[in-house]
Amino acid sequence: MSPLLEVESLSVVFDGVPAVTDVNLQVGLGESIALVGGSGAGKSTVARAIAGLVTAMSGSIVFDGVDLVSAPRRTSRALRRGMHLVFQDPYASLPPGMRVGDIVAEPMVIHRIGDKAGRRDAVLDALASVRLAPAADFVDRYPHELSGGQRQRVAFARALVTRPRLLLADEPTSGLDASLRVEIVDLMSELARTQDLAVLHITHDLALAARSCDTFMVMQDGRVVETGSATDVLTSPSHQYTASLVAAATGALQPPYRRRNVCTTATCR
């Protein structure tokens, strides 16, 4: 089966300065890939280029068999309805003057999907899918009435309401405490399985990425310097930069690394 997303030789330049150089990646339905690296590595730029928020200088971004870089704007915009970018800061990404129900419904309004009644049902389903229950209790709340973890769940509900096939999660646990970070990453893993999503998880936190992703891609200075299974990258890194990241995260990493083998009961955490 062909991958849902295939990025080849992607390069992005800002004001004459390379931000991303010759990046290649593939992700299929039901698969979760972690794009890891330190601040300024180019991870978020890759996600934004895929989402069409920044312009690729060269290379291709093939989504569902169509190159979004060379396709007509109308075609690429229609195809990008099948993906959604979840930003790292729910405080900034959720409009403070809008109620939760309107925030989650906004992508459907923008893309003219459904009528008012159908949108409300879809909003309730999306809120329930991210474990905000009972969903009806949340639709009339404002973001400031929610906890940080609840706000990020609303961000995921907004991402899921149009039933995308690709989820781009850019540091989705930033600013949350340790227990909430684990909850959000486990939610991403569950959504990938139950909704057959392709997930690209952008993060600097190897320990969290190891909970949900089987494949790691390590970026440094705009380039991918290492790719491999989570277990191989964490136990036998081949690049010096990867080794330094693993060493820094050693205290938080506990085998086995694959999410499906990690104990999730309260007594194991």
N, C-alpha and C positions, 0 to 999 in steps of 0.2 A: 504494500500500500504506500502511495506517495505521501510525504509529509504534508501536513496542513500548511505549515509555514516553512519556507526555505529562503534564507538570506545568503547571498553570495557576493563576496568582495565589496561589502558595504563600506563606503567612506563618507564622512561628514566633515565639513570644514567651516569654521566660524571666523570671519574676518581674516582669512588667509592662514589661520592656524588649524592644523589637523586636530579634530576632536576624536574621530574614530577612523581607523585605517584597516581596510581589507578584512572585515569581520565576516565570518561564515558561521551559520548555525541552522539547525533543523529541529522542528518540534512537531510531533504528531498528536492526534486526538487521544486523550487519556494519558498523555505524557507530561511530566513536569521537569523542566530544566532550570537550574540555578545559574544565573549570570552573576558571578561574585568578583569582588575586588574592592580596593580602598576608594576613598573619596577622590573624584577626578579621574577615575579609570576609564570613564566613557560608557558605563553601564546604562545610565538613564538616557543618554543620547541615542543609544541603540534602540531602546524601547520607544522613544519619541519619534525616531525616524520610521519605525514600523507603523506607528499610529498615525503618521502623516503630520506630526506637529513640528518637525524640522525637515529640511530638504536634504535628500541624499545627493552628494556630489557625484558619486559613481556607484556602480554595483546594481544589484537587483534585489527586490523584496517580493517574492512570489507567494501569494496567499490564495489558497484554493485553486491553484493552477494558473493564476493571472499575475503578471508582473505589475505591481502597483506603481513602480517608478515610471514605467513607460506607458502605462494605460491612460486613456483619456480621464480627465479629472472626474467626470460624472461616474465613470466606471469604478475608479479607485475609491471614490467616496461611498458608493453603494456597497462595495465589498467590505469596506472598513466598518460597516454596520455589524459585521461578524466578529469584531474584536472590541475590546474595551480596556482602557488603561486606568488602573487604580493608583492614585497618587499617594505619596508617603504621608502627607499631613492632612488628616480628616478635618482638622480645625480650619484649614485654609480652603479645602476643596469642596466643603459643604456650605452653600449660601446661608448665612446666619438668619436671614429674614424669611426663609422658606420653610414650610412644614415638611416633615420627613416624607409624607405621602407624595407631595409635589416634587421633592428632590428625586425620589426614586422613579417617578413617572416621567421626569424631564426627557430622558433619551427617547421614550416612546412618542412624546409630543414633537420633539425635533424631527424624528423620522416619520411622523404621521402614521403611527402604528395604532390600530384599534380605536374604539370610541371611549367615551368617559367611563362607562360601566366596565368595559373590558380592561381598561387601564387600571382601574381600582383592583380588580381581581388579580391582575398580573403583579401589581405592587404588593398585595397581601401575600401572594405565593412567593415572591422574591424575598420579602422580609422573613417569612417562615423558613425559607431555605437557608438563611444565614443565622437561624436560631434566635430570632427576635420574636418571642412569643409571649402572649398572644399578639399576633401582628397588628390587630385592630387597635391595640393600646398604644402603638407607636406612630401611626400615620399622622396624627394631629400634633405631635410634639415638635419642638424646635431643636436644632442641634445643641444649643447650650443646656438643654434639659437632659442630655444624655451623657453617659460616661465616655471616656476615650475609646474603650473597646466597643461600645455600642455605636459610636460614630463611625468607626472603621467598618463595622458590620453593615451599617447603612450604605457606606461607600461600595461595599461588595454587592449589596442588593441592587443598587443603581446600576452596577456593571452587569448584573445577571438578568435584569428585567427584559432586555431585548433578546435574550437567549443567544449570546455570542458563542463562538466556537473557540476563540482564543482570548485568554485573560493575560494581560500584561500587568504584573504587580510590582510597582516601583517602591521598594523599601516600605511595604505596607504595615510594618510593625514599628516604624520610627516613632519615638515619643511615648510608647506604651511600656508599662512595667513588665517584668519578666514573665509573670503568669499570664498576662494578657497577650504577650508576644507568642507564647506557646499556643494559646487558644486560637489566635488568628491563623497561624501557620497550619495547625491541625485542621481548621476550617477549610483552608485552601486545598489541602490534601483530600479532604472529603468531597469537596465540590468537583475536583478533577475526576474522581472516581465515579461519583453518582451522576454527574451531568456530562461526562465524556468530554471534558474541556482539555484543550491544549493550554499549558500554563508556562509562562516565562517569568520566573521569580528573580527580580533584581535585588541583590542584598550584599552587604558587607559581612553579614553574620553567618559564618560557616556552620555553627552549631544549629541554628534554626533551619538553614537550608537543608541540612542533613536529615531533618525530620520528614521532609516532604518531597525531596527531589532525588532521583536516582542518577542523574547526570549533572556534572559540574562543568562550567566553562569559566575559566579564570581570566580576568582582564587586567592589564597594566598599561598605563599611558596610551589608551585608545586601541590597544591590540589584544587579541586573545592569545595568551601565552601557554595555556594548557587546557586540554579537554579530556574528560574521562569519567568513569563511573564514580559516584560519590565515595564508595569504599576505597577505590584505587587512589583517587586524588588525596583523600584524607590520611591514608595509611602509607602511601608511597609516592609523594609528590615528586614530579620530575623536574620542575622549574624552581629556581631559588626563591622567586617571589611567592609562589604557592607555598613553599615550605615555611616561609616567614609568616604567612597568614595562618597556616595550620598551627604553628608554634604559638602564635598569639591566642588562638582559640582552644588550645589543648585543655585548659581547665574546664571548658564548657562542653567538650565533646565526650560522649560516652558511647562505646559500641554496644549493640550493632547500630550502624548508621542509617540503614534504610528505614523509612517511616513505618512501613507495614510491620516491622519487627520491634518498634519502640513501644515499651509499656506505657499505657495512657491512664492507668488508674492513679488515684490521688496518692496512694502509698508509695508509688514508684517514682514520683517526681521529686 
